[in-house]
Amino acid sequence: MTRQIVLDTETTGLDPFKGDRVIEIAAIELANLMPTGRTWHTLLDPERDVPEESTRVHGFTAEMLRGKPKFAEKAEEFLEFLGDAPIIAHNAPFDFGFLDAELMRAKRDRLDRARMIDSLALAKKRFLGMPNSLDALCRRFGIDNSMRTSHNALLDVQLLAQVYLELMGGRQPGFALAATIAAPATAALGGGTRQRVPRPIEPGTAELAAHAAFVAKLKDPLWLKPPFVEEGGAG
């Protein structure tokens, strides 16, 4: 099983080095590109104000976040969910930068950049010169994002998981159809592998005569040599 994590954060601003903090983290577990149903989500008290321009983006105010857990209180649980899986995020350097800042404050190691998969970079490579925001990609792939009226990490990772699947080759409906067709036959055999019955094709007299006539016209034909004929004769 190939395990991956799709992740998104919401923050108080754009620069962790200027004191901006993470206020929401959401993550979804994938196995072989498909969601397993395991998710991790939390709101966080940023221990500072939330500027109005940020609230207009994600809808959270300082009052709404007051009393929520602080990042340091959730760090162990968060890291346990991540495990050692690759981490997919849209504009991943942004999310990794903020998470690294929070981890350093909590006296934890930074995330290994080798684990980072940037779905935005993948989209830009595939759709060169085209809009590649999460909304644009949802429209391009026919993914319903009508509920996305503001940036919300939990909704965004659910959408991003679908987008990432499409970026990696799509849902492959033909595979699903083949599995549906094969399922009744497999079930009839008790869930095992169907055993194929050999059905040898025996040529008739006319076919043998036609073949012999054809071979007679050839120079040094292979069919008149062992193992096609027995040693010492034509069979």
C-alpha positions in Angstrom: 0.0 0.0 0.0 1.3 3.5 -0.9 0.3 5.8 1.9 0.2 9.6 1.3 -1.3 12.5 3.2 -3.2 15.4 1.6 -2.8 18.5 3.8 -3.9 22.1 4.0 -3.5 25.0 6.5 -5.2 28.3 7.1 -3.1 31.1 8.7 -3.3 34.6 10.1 -1.3 35.9 7.2 1.3 35.2 4.6 4.7 35.2 6.5 5.6 33.0 9.4 8.8 35.0 9.9 6.7 38.1 10.6 4.7 36.4 13.4 1.8 34.9 11.3 0.5 31.7 12.8 -1.4 28.6 11.7 -5.1 28.6 12.8 -6.4 25.5 11.1 -4.9 22.2 9.8 -6.7 19.5 7.9 -5.3 16.2 6.5 -6.6 13.2 4.7 -5.0 9.8 4.4 -4.7 8.3 0.9 -3.9 4.7 0.1 -3.0 4.0 -3.6 -4.3 7.5 -4.4 -7.7 6.9 -2.9 -9.0 8.3 0.5 -9.2 5.7 3.2 -11.7 7.7 5.3 -9.0 8.6 7.9 -8.8 12.4 8.5 -7.2 14.7 11.0 -8.5 18.2 11.6 -8.1 20.9 14.2 -8.6 24.6 14.8 -5.8 26.4 16.7 -5.5 29.4 19.0 -2.9 31.5 17.2 -2.1 33.4 20.4 -2.4 36.7 18.5 -4.9 38.7 16.6 -6.4 37.7 13.2 -6.2 40.6 10.7 -9.5 41.5 8.9 -8.0 40.8 5.5 -7.3 37.2 6.6 -10.7 36.8 8.1 -12.2 37.8 4.7 -10.3 34.8 3.2 -11.1 32.0 5.7 -13.9 33.4 7.9 -12.1 32.9 11.2 -11.8 35.7 13.8 -9.7 35.8 17.0 -12.8 35.4 19.1 -13.8 32.2 17.3 -10.4 30.7 17.9 -9.9 31.8 21.5 -9.8 28.7 23.8 -8.9 26.3 20.9 -5.8 24.1 21.4 -2.4 25.7 20.9 -0.2 24.0 18.2 2.2 22.7 20.8 -0.7 20.8 22.5 -1.6 19.1 19.2 1.9 18.6 17.7 2.4 15.0 18.9 -1.0 13.9 17.6 -0.4 15.7 14.3 3.0 14.1 13.7 1.6 10.7 14.6 -1.1 11.0 11.9 1.5 12.2 9.3 3.8 9.3 10.1 6.5 9.1 7.4 4.2 9.4 4.4 4.7 11.9 1.6 2.7 15.1 2.1 0.7 16.6 -0.7 -0.3 20.3 -0.6 -1.3 22.9 -3.1 1.5 25.5 -3.1 3.2 23.1 -0.6 6.2 25.4 0.3 3.7 27.8 1.9 2.2 25.1 4.1 5.6 23.5 4.9 7.0 26.9 5.8 4.2 27.6 8.3 4.3 24.1 9.8 8.1 24.3 10.2 7.7 27.5 12.1 5.1 26.0 14.4 7.2 22.8 14.9 10.3 24.9 15.8 8.3 26.8 18.4 7.2 23.5 19.8 10.8 22.3 19.9 10.2 19.7 17.2 12.1 18.8 14.1 11.1 20.4 10.8 9.4 18.4 8.1 11.7 16.7 5.6 11.4 18.5 2.3 11.9 15.2 0.5 8.4 14.3 1.6 6.8 17.3 -0.1 4.6 16.9 -3.1 3.4 20.2 -4.5 0.2 19.7 -6.5 0.4 23.3 -7.8 3.8 22.5 -9.4 2.4 19.4 -10.9 -0.6 21.3 -12.3 1.6 24.1 -13.8 3.7 21.4 -15.5 0.7 19.8 -17.0 -1.3 22.9 -17.8 1.4 25.3 -18.7 0.3 29.0 -18.8 -3.2 28.2 -17.6 -4.9 29.1 -14.2 -4.0 26.4 -11.7 -5.7 27.5 -8.5 -7.7 24.8 -6.6 -10.9 26.3 -7.9 -9.6 26.4 -11.5 -8.5 22.8 -11.3 -11.9 21.7 -9.9 -13.6 23.4 -12.8 -11.2 21.8 -15.3 -11.7 18.3 -13.9 -15.5 18.6 -13.3 -15.2 18.4 -9.5 -18.1 20.1 -7.6 -16.6 22.9 -5.5 -19.9 24.9 -5.1 -19.6 24.6 -1.3 -16.3 26.5 -1.3 -17.4 30.0 -0.5 -14.4 30.6 1.6 -11.0 29.0 2.3 -11.6 26.1 4.7 -8.8 23.6 5.2 -11.1 20.5 5.7 -13.1 21.2 2.6 -10.0 22.1 0.6 -8.2 18.9 1.4 -11.2 16.9 0.3 -11.2 18.8 -3.0 -7.5 18.6 -3.4 -7.5 14.8 -2.9 -9.8 14.6 -5.9 -7.7 17.0 -7.9 -4.5 15.1 -7.1 -6.1 11.8 -8.3 -6.9 13.5 -11.6 -3.4 15.0 -11.9 -2.0 11.5 -11.4 -4.0 10.0 -14.1 -7.7 10.1 -13.2 -10.2 7.7 -11.8 -9.7 5.3 -14.7 -13.4 4.4 -15.1 -12.5 1.4 -17.3 -10.8 -0.3 -14.4 -13.9 0.0 -12.3 -16.0 -1.4 -15.1 -13.7 -4.3 -15.5 -13.7 -5.0 -11.8 -17.5 -4.9 -11.8 -17.8 -7.4 -14.7 -15.2 -9.7 -13.1 -16.7 -9.7 -9.6 -19.6 -12.2 -10.3 -17.3 -14.7 -11.9 -14.8 -14.4 -9.1 -17.6 -14.8 -6.5 -19.0 -17.9 -8.3 -15.6 -19.5 -7.8 -15.6 -18.8 -4.1 -13.5 -15.7 -4.5 -10.5 -17.6 -6.1 -8.9 -17.2 -9.4 -10.8 -18.6 -12.4 -9.0 -21.7 -13.8 -8.8 -21.6 -17.6 -9.6 -24.9 -19.4 -7.2 -25.8 -22.3 -9.1 -26.0 -25.7 -6.7 -27.4 -28.3 -7.5 -26.7 -31.9 -7.3 -29.9 -34.1 -6.8 -29.3 -37.9 -9.0 -31.3 -40.2 -8.0 -33.3 -43.3 -8.4 -30.3 -45.7 -6.3 -28.0 -43.5 -3.5 -30.6 -43.2 -3.5 -31.1 -47.0 -3.3 -27.4 -47.6 -0.5 -27.0 -45.2 1.5 -29.9 -46.8 1.0 -28.4 -50.3 2.3 -25.0 -49.0 5.3 -26.6 -47.3 6.2 -28.5 -50.5 6.8 -25.2 -52.3 9.3 -24.0 -49.7 13.1 -24.4 -49.8 14.4 -26.3 -46.8 11.2 -25.7 -44.8 11.4 -25.6 -41.0 8.3 -27.7 -40.6 10.1 -30.8 -42.1 12.8 -30.7 -39.4 12.7 -31.9 -35.8 11.0 -31.3 -33.5 8.1 -30.7 -36.0 8.7 -34.2 -37.4 10.2 -37.3 -35.9 13.9 -38.1 -36.7 14.2 -40.3 -39.8 10.9 -39.5 -41.5 8.1 -37.2 -42.1 6.1 -38.4 -39.2 
